[in-house]
Amino acid sequence: MLFTAFLDSVALLMIVPLLPLHATGLGGGGAVVGLLMATVPLVQLVSAPFWGRLSDRVGRKPVLLIGMTAAVVASVLLALADSLPGLFLSRVVQGVGGGT
């Protein structure tokens, strides 16, 4: 499980250098790129207390599996994003899953 979580983190962090290129290619400027980068930690900040309470009730493993599933969904959404709202959606899903 630990190795899987490590691979999940590596895969999600690999997109960070490419995200500005993708966003500018879709017409986003510097402010949009900054908001895209800030979206994940802001959503994690909001979702982490929820995931913490849930993991206390149902256990850590199910919550981590939900988080990893969200990471897969976020990666697919990012790959399919052909607009700035699509990029933001993928980053929100990534943040919700990363809050675990």
N, C-alpha and C positions, 0 to 999 in steps of 0.2 A: 504494500500500500504506500509506503514511504517513497519508494522508487517511482511509482506511478504519479504521485503528487509532484515529485521533482520534475519528471518529464512534462507534466502539465504546465508547471511554472516556466520551464524553458521554452516550451512551444508558444506560450502566450507572450513572453517577453521578446521573442524573436520578431514579432510584428512591430514593435515600438519604433525601430529605425525606419521601417517602410511606411508606417501610417501617415506621416506628413506628405510623402510622395503621392500616396493614394488620395488623400484629402485634397491636395492642391490640383491633382488631375481631375477631380470632380468639381473644381471651381471654388474650393475653400481657401481662405486667406490665412494669415498668421493667427488671427484671433480664433478662427474655427479650429485650427490645429491645436492651439492651446486648450480650448474647451474639450476637444476630443481626448487629449492627454489627461485632463483633469477629471473627466467623467468617471473613470474606473475608481480612483480613490474616493471620490465623493460618494458614489453609490455604495462602495464597501463600508464607508463610515456609517451610512444610514442602515445598511442591511446587517451588519455584524451583530448588533445586539439581538436581533430576531433569531439569527442562526445560532447564537450562543445559548439562548433560552431553549430553542428546539433541540439542540444537541444534549442539553442537560436532561431533557425529557425522554428522548428516543435513543440517545447514544451518539457517539462521535462518528462511527463508521457510516451510518446511513446519510448523515448530513454531509460528510466529505464526498460520498458518492454523488449526491445531488450537486455539489459544487463542481465536481469533475464533469458531470453531464452538462452542466451549464457552460463550462469551458468549451466543450465540444460544440455545443449549439452556437456559442459566440463565434467560434472559429469558422463554422460553416456560414453563419450570417455575414461575417466579415468577407469571406471569399466571394459570396454572392452579391455583396453590396455594390449597387451601381448608382447610388445617390448619397448625399451627405446624411439625410435621415437614416438611411440603412446603416451607415457607419456608426452613427450615434446609437442606434438600436443594438448593434453588436457590442458596443462598449458598455452599454447599460447592462446587458445580459452578462457580460464578463464581470462587471462589478458586483452584480447580485451573487453570482457564483463564487467570486473571489472573497466575498464577505464571510464565507464558511471558515 
